[in-house]
Amino acid sequence: MRCGPAVSVLAVVAACATGLPLAATSAAQPGPKPAAPALCPASVPSTAAFLKGKGTRLGRGPTALRLCGYSGGGPLKGGDDAGDGVVLGPGPAGVVASLIAGSAPAAKEERRCARRPPDVLLRFVYSSGSQVDAGLVDPGCSPGSLNSLNSGVVFFGSEARSLDPGLTGTLVADAGAYGLPRPPTTLDLFGYTVAGATEKAHSSGFVAEFGGEEVDGAYPPGVVLLQFPPAGTGDIGNEVDLVLSVPPSLPCVAADLALVYGGQQGATGNLVGNISIWDISHQYCLLAGPLGLVGTDASGRAVTRAVVYDVSPGMVLSPGAQPRGPGSSLPIDELVAGLAFATPTAANCQGAGTGTRPARWRLSLPGGHVSVANAGGLNGAFVVDCNGSLGPFGLVSLW
């Protein structure tokens, strides 16, 4: 198992053997109880205000992070703790600070998000008593399309950073979790292995599910970094979604991957098919875009229009996959990507069209391509109508 510089090998071995969080394998460090971040303000400062603190930095090791959710500049309405927001402990707070500090500067067009009020105020506090505020604008003002995910933008000091859609979604969801009904109260699963987190959740009547991944080299793969709902809040449906650590990884090459055609079904005037993407190599790999999909005949000649998909930054696949067909359940820590495509049904063609049945699907990625037969799966082979018309249906995502 890989290990970052912040975690000793003995700690990793102990954590994996017991399922306990990494912190539980070390002796407790005595000291005063850390201060909690100040309460959420009644209204969020303008995004521009976060850009005036030149020199402000997110330091290492915050002791807590308060998430305050807003809508149109005013607070979200919720339960008894509406003014308090949601407080994350030192583990998750440190993960969020590290991920923000390591994120890429926002592109010029993303900086126009500063015209909107933040959706979430992130209030970090440190053992010294110092406090750093950051404003997160949810996706919506950065460029995007049907087959690409928008990134969130976080503003602090004089900086604007682009956050991956998964982290953005987790922070926005966690900020709104203060209004969830209690009991039950969600457990703290930070630092647990998947096996340990699943067991702890189950013993308290919760079901653990996959909630995303984040690249963090300070933790071994498969450790819980974040969760929704966050610890100490309420819950609906007794489900807790786990955000797992994955290591920094090299881009996937064609030889790393195998495809499974999942079949097809109707969807409001369209026929929709899907393909899953599995890492069959012996190491984690980064699925980098753009990806191109086209149907071909047996000789490899394209017989459909090509579809291009963007891929969310940091989409890492887990190694050693054994590709399986539709309907197979996946363990929480088996990271498989998937994409969907669609063609109008014959009745919805604009003008005359003929059906085409590709022999194979070819997926192109930077530096190569991999293919799979257009056969088997749910409801059999996919037939492309409207003279080879093919388009994306949603996003490339982790299944």
N, C-alpha and C positions, 0 to 999 in steps of 0.2 A: 504494500500500500504506500502511495506517495505521501510525503509529509512536508509541509512548509516550514520555514525557519522558526515560526512562533510555536511550534508543537514538537515536543520531543518524541523520539521513536518509542520509548517506553510508554509514554502517555497514550500514543496511538494504539499500541498493542493492548494496553489495559482497557481502553475504551471499546475497542472492537470485541474484546473477550467478554466484557460485562454488558455492553449496550448502553452504558452510562455516558452522560455528556463528558467531553474532554476535561472540563473544569472540575468534574467530580473526582478525577484521578490524581489531583494535586492537593496538598494541604491548604486549608483556608488561610488567607492572609488577614491578620487582625488589622483593624483600623476603624476610623469613624465612618458612620453611615453617610454615603455620598448625598449631596444636596440634589433635590429634584429640580428639573427645569421649571422656570416660572410658568404660571398658568397661561392658557391661550387668551390672546387679546380678543375683545368683542368684535373687532373687524381687522382684517389682515392688512398690513402695510402694502402700498403699491409695489409692484415688481421693481420699478425703478429705484425704490428706496434700498433694495438689497444690493444695488450696484454702486452705492456711494461709500461703502466701507472699504476703501482701498487698503490692501494689505491684510485683510481678514483671511484667515486660513482655517480649514478644518484640521485641527490637530489630531494626534494619535490618542486613542484610548479614551473617548468620552465615557462618562459614567452613566449617562442616561440620554434618551432622546424622546422628546414629546412631539407627537404628531397632532396637528390641529387642522381639521378639515373645514373648507369654506366653499361657498357657492355664490358666485357673483360678488365676492368681497366680504359677504356676511357669513356668520358661522352656520354650519350644518345644524339641523334640529334633530335632537335625539333623546336619549334617556337621562338619568339622573346626573351623569358625569359629563354633560355636554360641554361645560365650560373648562373641563380638565383635559379634554382630548384623550389620547392614548399614550402611555409612557412605555417605552421599550427599555429593557435593562442594558447593562454594559456590553454584553455579548452582541446582541443584534444592533445596538447603537454603534459599536465599533465597526461591524460589517458594513452598515450603511455609509458611515463616514469614509471608510476605505474605498468602497465602490464609487462614491461620488468623486473622491480625490483622484482616483485612477481613471475616471471617464474622460472622454475626448472633449475638447472645447466645442461649444455649439457652433454650427455653421452660421454664416451671415444671415441666411434666410430664417434660421431658427431664432435668432435674437429678436425678431419681431414679436415673439411671444411676450416680450417685456411690456407690450401694450395691454396685456391682459392681467387682471389680478391673479395672484397665485391660488391654486386649488388646495395646496397643502403648505402650511408653515412647519418647517423642521427646526426644532429648538434643541440644539445640543448643549449639554452642560458637562464641565470637566471638574476633576477633583480640586482644582485650584479655586473653584467657584465661578470661573469665567463661563460665558455663554456665547454661542455663535448661532445666529439665525440664518436660515436659507429658505428661499421661496421656490416651490415646485409648481410649474405649469404643466397640467395634464396634456397628452397629445391632442392635437386639433389645429395648431397653428404652424406646425412643421409640414414640409411637403410629404405627400403620401398618396396612395391610390388603392384600388380594390385589392391588389395583390402585394401591398407593402405596408409594413407597420410604421406608424408614427412614433417618434421618440418623445419622451418628456424632456423638459429643459429646467434645470435647477440654477438659481441665481444666488450668489453669495459673494461678499466682498466686492471686487470689481469684475468677477468672473461669471461666465455663463457656461454650463456644462450640459452635454447631451446625455441623457440617461436611457439605457435600453428599455424597450417597452415592457419587458417583464418586471424589472425593478420598479418602474413607474407605476404599473398596475398594482403591485403589492403595496407600495406606500400609500397610494390613494385609497385602496380598499381598507388597509389597516387604520388609516386616519378616520374612516367612517365607522369603525367597529365599536366605538364607545356606546352607540345606541342599541346594540344587540341585547336581547333579553337575557337575564340571569336569574336563577341557575339554568343550565350548568355554566361553570366558569372554565374557560379554556386553560389547559395546562401549558407550562413552559417547556418546550421541547428543544430549545436551542442547544446545539452541541451534541445531540444524540445521533447515533447511527440510525439508519432507516429501521433496522430491526428493533433497536431499543425504543425509538420513537413510536413505532407501530404497537409494540407491546404495552408501553406506558399509556398510550391513547386508548387502546382496547380495554385495559384494566379499569379505566375510568368511564367507560361507556362511549368513547369516541371512535370514529373511523378515520384513519390517516389516509390521505390521498396525495397524489402528485400535484404540486402547486407551482413548479417552475425550477429553474436552475440559475446559478450565478457563478461566474468564473472567479475563484478566490484561491490563490495558491497558498494561503496561510492555513488552510484546513485540508484534511484528506478528502478524497472524493466521497460523495454520499453522506456528508454530515449536514444536519439541519442548520441552516443559517437564519432563515426567517420563516414566518408562518402566518397563515390567515385562518381564523381570527388570531390576533396576537394574544400572548399570555395574559391572563387576568381579565379578559373581556368576556362577553356573552357569546352565544352561539345559536345558530338555527340549523337543525338537522343533525347535530352532534358530529359534524365533519370538520376536520382540520386539515388544511392544505399545507404541505411542506415544500419549502424552497431549499434545494439541495446545492451543496458545493460541487463544482467540477473544476478540474485543473486547467491552467493555461495549456492550450493544445495546438498542434500544427494543423493546417487545413487538411481536410479529407481529400484523398486522391481516389481515382476510379477504382483502383485495386482494393481500397478499404471498404467499399460499399457493395451491398446487394439490395435489389429492389423486390418488392412483392406487389403484384397487381391485386387490388382488393375487390374489384368488381364494379358494378354500376347499378344505379337506380334513378327513377324519375324525380324531378324537383321543379314544379311550377313552370312547365313549358320547356324544361331542359332535361337532358340526360347527363347525370353527374357520375364521374368515375374517380377513383383515388389510387394512389401509389404510396406505399410506405418505404422509408429509406433506412437501412440498417448498417451499422458499423460492424463488419465481420473481422476487423483487424484485431491486434492484440494491444492497442492503445486507444485512448480517447482521441477523437479528431473533431475539428471545427468545421461545421458545414458552412462553407462560404459561398456567397452568391456572386453574380446572378446565376440562377439555374434555368436551363432551357429544356422544354419538353416538346417532343414531336412524335407523331405516329409514323412508322415506316413499313414498307413492304419487306418481304423476306430477304431482299438483296441489300436493304439498308437505305433505299431511296425514300425520301419524305413523301407521305401521302396526305398529310394534314398540315394545317397552319402551325407554326411554332408558337409556343407560349413561353413567356419569360416571367420568372418569379424573383423578387428580391427576397433576401433572407435576413432576418433580424440579427444584429450583431451578437456574437457570443453564443450561438447555437451549437452546443457541443453534444456529440453522440457518444454513448457508452460502448466500450469494446466487447468483443467476444460474443456478438449477437448470434442467435440461432433463428433466422427469419421464419416467421410463422404467418399463416393466412388470417383472414378476417375472422373476428369472433374470439381470437385468443386473448386471454388476459395478460397484462404486462405487470411485472413487479414495479413498485414505485421508482426504484433506482435504475430501471432499464430504459434508457433514453433513446427513443426512436422518433424520427421525423416523418412527416407525411404531407402530402399535397393533394389537392383535388382539382379537377378540370371538368369542363362542361361543353356540350354542344346543344344548339336548339333542336328540339324534336322536329321531325319532318313537317308536322302541322304548323310549326312556328317559323319555318324558313321564309325569308324574304325572297320570293321568286322561286324558280324551279331549283331543285337540288337532288343529288344522288347520295346514297349512303356509302360510306367507305369503312371497311373493317381492317384496321392496321394489323400486320402480323406481330409487330413488337412496338413497345414504347421505349424511346431513347431519351435518357436524361443527361444533359451536358452540364458540366461544372468546370470551373477554371482548371485547365490542364488535362481534360479527358472526358470520357463519357461511359455510361453503363446502361444496360438495357434489360428489359424483361418482356416475356411473351404476353400478348394480349389474349389471355386465356385463363379459364378457371375463375376463382373469385365469386363474389356474390352476383347471381343472375347472369354469369357468363361473360363472353367477350363484349367489348365496347364497340359500338357502331357510330361513326362520326357522320352526322347528316350535314346538309347545306354545303355540299362540295368541299368537305374537309374543314369546315369552320370549327375552331377549337379556342377556348378561352379559359382563363383562370377562374377558379371558384373558391374564393377565400384565400387564406394565407398559408405559407409554409409554416408548420407549427410542430411542436413536440407532442406526441400522442401518449 
